[in-house]
Amino acid sequence: MNALTVERAATASAVRFRDAAIEVGGRTLWRDVNIDVAPGAFVAVLGPNGVGKSTLVKAALGLLPLSAGEAWLLGQPAGAANHDVGYLPQRRSFDASLRIRGVDIVGLGFDGAQWGVPLPWGAAQREKRARVAEVIERVGATAYAHRPIGQVSGGEQQRLLIAQALVRRPRLLILDEPLDSLDLPNQAAIAALIRRVCADEDVAVVMVAHDVNPILAHLDQVIYLGGGTAVSGTPSEVITSATLSALYGTAIEVLRASDGRLVVVGQPEAPAHHSDRHGHAS
């Protein structure tokens, strides 16, 4: 493949890795990673703890340098197009006494890249208020957006944080374990919301996840890290006994429960079952 063909392919992808590897603390987390995420796709990054899921996201954003290979994001080298990315880091909780309103939290997504205090009048502020109201409605948070962020539920907080990540009209939304610490009904609701966001806002979504089941029905693609590398494809292509056994070099069995949920049996643990784990994966 010549350089022009590679450049055109990179431009057509929301995220693209070619022969990528990364080292952290002198240890290679993964290597020979080849990934393409199409514009408008909903993609989950999966794998057990410590395989480098969040590291993959940071590499795509240009926050960590690759030790080999290349990475592009929105048709540009990693790090060059971050202004077109909405990023929601691993879940943080708000103190119950925090009085800042949800609508103001969303507004911070608009002002975060600007210096100084924005003027409270003018066309730019009218545009900002209209866009903030639009994304709050988009995520279904209008009824409680003017309440203090510390006084709304975890699921409501997460909707407001997704609105914050959307407010600048990103072309790519990166979510790092947004379902962590939420109960099952809220996980399902947020997963369905993210799927709607893909369509309504015409934005690609790359989501780091511990449990694939709440989002399985909504996914276009999965990126599964393990065994020092990654496989990518549709859920039915990747989350199979044969594919995961080859990835880990050991016997892994993928079972489908009567309710449609996937259960992965074998070592190392794989994220296709519900867990009450609320720690942070890397």
C-alpha positions, 0 to 999 in steps of 0.5 A: 500500500503506497503512502497516498493510499494509506493517507486516504484510508486514514482520512476515511476512519475516525480512528486508525492504528497500523502496526501499533505498539506501546510501552509503559514503564519499559513493558510492552502492553500491546503490539501489532495492533491494526484498527479502523473505526468508521465515522458514526460507528459505536465501538467498544474497547474490551479486555480484562484489567491491565491490558491497556484499554485506557492506554489505547484511548490515550494513544489515539489522543496523542497523550502517550507516544507509540513505541512502534507503528502509526495512529491517526484520529479523524484523518490527522496524526494522533493529537492533531484533531483533539479539538474535534473530540468529546472526551469523558474520562473514567467516572468521577463522583460529585460531592453531595454538597456541590452546588454548581448546577448541571446546566453549568457543568454542561456549559463548561464543555463549551468554555473549557478551551477558552481563556478568561471569563466569557462575556454574558451577552452577545451572539456567541453567548446566545449560541452557547445557551441554545446549544447547551439546552439542545444537548441537555434535551438530547440526553433527556436531562432537561427536567433536572439540569438546573438542580445542583449536580451533587443532588442528582442521581448517578445516572442523571450525572452521567447524562449531564457529563455526556451532554458536556462532551457533546456540546462542542459538536465533536466528530468523535466521542470517547467514553472511558467506562461510562457505565461503571458504578451504575445499576443495571437499569441505568446501564441499559438506559445510558447504552441506548442513549449513546446509540441514539447519540451516534445517529442523531449527532452523526458522531463516532463513539469509542467506549471503554467497557468492562461488561459488554452485555449492557451495550451488546445490542447497540454495538457496530464493532468491538476492539478486544485487547488481550495476549499483548495485542488486539482483534477487531470486528463485529461482536459476532466475529470477535466474541467467540470461543475460537477468536478469544482462545486464539487471542489468549493462547488458552481455552476460552469458552463463550456461552450465551445465557437464556436471557441473551447475555454472554458469559465468557468462561476461562482465564484470564477473565474477560468482560462478557459478564456482569460484575459489581467491580467498580475499580478502574481498568487500564 
